[in-house]
Amino acid sequence: MKSLINFKTIIITTLIYFSISLHNLQAYDPIDRFTLSCGTEGKNSTDGQRIWTGDTNSKLLSSLQNNPTTTQKSSTNKIPYSTARLSHTIFNYSFPVTTGPKFLRLFFYPSTYTNGFNRHDASFTVISNGFTLLKDFNASLNADVEVSSKSIDF
């Protein structure tokens, strides 16, 4: 009987501790915010809340003259799914961020590409501060399984 009382005491103490801890939690409010719409120029918004910045002529996209990229319209008009940046060679995005935790969300939409771009052969890698978050990721493999748009959170 005494072990049952000790078990109840441990459970109640644990629940009180977690309820106090959860009460003090606050939602993550990022300092650095980048909403990048690949293959577009300027700023665009479809929902009136989130403003997407195009990567064309952006300081965030580091693409050299000998590393051409192209853009293509999608089958949807909803930002950020309406355009894509395509390249047969490596290109990079660089984001100036402050120190601290970060939240990264990547958005994908299934589409068919022209100009010799086979979506099943397309892949990309995401590296942040020397850490590989995604390696040779092919969004089409997931898009073929799921018909709707896709996002990945880190």
C-alpha positions as CSV (number, residue, x, y, z in Angstrom):
1,M,0.0,0.0,0.0
2,K,2.8,2.4,0.8
3,S,4.4,1.9,-2.6
4,L,1.1,2.8,-4.2
5,I,1.0,6.1,-2.2
6,N,4.6,6.9,-3.3
7,F,3.7,6.2,-6.9
8,K,0.6,8.6,-6.6
9,T,2.8,11.2,-5.0
10,I,5.4,11.0,-7.8
11,I,2.7,11.2,-10.5
12,I,0.9,14.2,-8.8
13,T,4.3,16.0,-8.3
14,T,5.3,15.4,-11.9
15,L,1.9,16.7,-13.2
16,I,2.2,19.8,-11.1
17,Y,5.7,20.4,-12.3
18,F,4.8,20.1,-16.0
19,S,1.7,22.3,-15.6
20,I,3.8,25.0,-14.1
21,S,6.4,24.6,-16.8
22,L,3.8,24.7,-19.6
23,H,2.2,27.8,-18.1
24,N,5.5,29.7,-18.6
25,L,6.0,28.6,-22.2
26,Q,5.7,31.3,-24.9
27,A,5.2,30.8,-28.6
28,Y,8.3,31.0,-30.8
29,D,8.6,34.4,-32.3
30,P,11.4,34.5,-34.8
31,I,13.7,37.5,-35.1
32,D,14.8,36.7,-38.6
33,R,11.9,36.3,-41.1
34,F,12.5,35.4,-44.8
35,T,9.6,34.5,-47.1
36,L,11.2,33.7,-50.4
37,S,9.2,33.0,-53.6
38,C,11.6,31.3,-56.0
39,G,11.4,32.6,-59.6
40,T,9.6,35.9,-58.9
41,E,10.6,39.5,-58.6
42,G,9.5,42.1,-56.0
43,K,7.0,41.5,-53.2
44,N,3.8,39.6,-53.5
45,S,1.0,38.5,-51.3
46,T,-2.1,36.3,-51.8
47,D,-3.6,36.2,-48.4
48,G,-2.9,39.8,-47.3
49,Q,-0.9,38.6,-44.3
50,R,2.3,37.0,-45.5
51,I,4.4,39.0,-47.9
52,W,6.6,36.9,-50.2
53,T,9.9,38.3,-51.6
54,G,11.0,37.2,-55.0
55,D,14.5,35.8,-55.4
56,T,15.1,37.3,-58.9
57,N,17.7,40.1,-58.6
58,S,17.8,39.4,-54.9
59,K,21.0,39.6,-52.7
60,L,19.9,36.3,-51.2
61,L,20.4,34.4,-54.4
62,S,24.1,33.9,-55.4
63,S,24.1,32.9,-59.0
64,L,26.9,33.7,-61.3
65,Q,26.7,34.5,-65.0
66,N,28.2,31.1,-65.9
67,N,25.5,29.4,-63.7
68,P,22.3,30.2,-65.4
69,T,19.0,29.5,-63.8
70,T,15.5,29.7,-65.2
71,T,12.1,30.2,-63.8
72,Q,8.8,28.5,-64.7
73,K,5.1,29.2,-64.1
74,S,3.2,26.4,-62.3
75,S,-0.3,25.1,-62.7
76,T,-1.5,27.2,-59.7
77,N,-1.5,30.9,-59.1
78,K,-1.1,30.7,-55.3
79,I,2.2,32.1,-54.0
80,P,4.7,30.6,-53.3
81,Y,3.7,27.6,-55.5
82,S,3.2,29.6,-58.7
83,T,6.8,29.7,-59.8
84,A,10.0,27.7,-59.5
85,R,13.8,28.3,-59.9
86,L,15.4,25.6,-62.1
87,S,19.1,25.0,-62.8
88,H,21.3,22.2,-64.2
89,T,24.1,23.4,-61.9
90,I,24.5,24.3,-58.2
91,F,23.3,27.7,-57.0
92,N,23.0,29.1,-53.5
93,Y,20.9,31.2,-51.2
94,S,22.6,33.0,-48.3
95,F,20.5,34.4,-45.5
96,P,22.0,36.9,-43.0
97,V,20.7,35.7,-39.6
98,T,21.3,36.5,-35.9
99,T,22.4,33.8,-33.5
100,G,19.8,31.7,-31.8
101,P,17.3,29.0,-32.7
102,K,15.8,29.1,-36.2
103,F,12.7,27.6,-37.8
104,L,12.9,26.6,-41.5
105,R,9.9,25.7,-43.6
106,L,10.2,24.7,-47.2
107,F,7.2,24.7,-49.5
108,F,6.6,22.4,-52.6
109,Y,4.0,22.0,-55.2
110,P,3.9,19.2,-57.8
111,S,4.5,20.4,-61.3
112,T,5.8,19.4,-64.7
113,Y,8.8,21.3,-66.0
114,T,10.0,22.2,-69.5
115,N,13.4,23.0,-71.0
116,G,14.9,19.6,-70.3
117,F,14.1,19.6,-66.5
118,N,13.0,16.2,-65.4
119,R,11.5,16.6,-62.0
120,H,12.3,13.0,-61.0
121,D,16.0,13.8,-61.5
122,A,15.9,17.0,-59.6
123,S,17.3,17.2,-56.0
124,F,18.7,19.7,-53.6
125,T,20.6,19.9,-50.4
126,V,20.1,22.3,-47.5
127,I,23.2,23.1,-45.4
128,S,23.1,25.5,-42.5
129,N,26.3,26.6,-40.6
130,G,28.0,23.4,-41.7
131,F,25.1,21.1,-40.7
132,T,23.3,19.2,-43.5
133,L,19.5,19.4,-42.9
134,L,18.5,17.8,-46.2
135,K,20.8,15.9,-48.7
136,D,19.9,15.1,-52.3
137,F,16.2,15.7,-51.5
138,N,13.8,15.2,-54.3
139,A,10.5,16.9,-53.7
140,S,8.8,15.1,-56.6
141,L,9.1,11.7,-54.9
142,N,6.8,13.1,-52.2
143,A,4.7,15.1,-54.5
144,D,3.8,12.1,-56.6
145,V,2.5,10.4,-53.5
146,E,0.7,13.4,-52.1
147,V,-1.3,15.4,-54.7
148,S,-1.7,18.6,-52.6
149,S,1.1,21.0,-51.7
150,K,3.9,19.9,-49.4
151,S,5.9,21.6,-46.7
152,I,8.8,20.5,-44.5
153,D,9.6,22.0,-41.1
154,F,12.9,22.0,-39.2
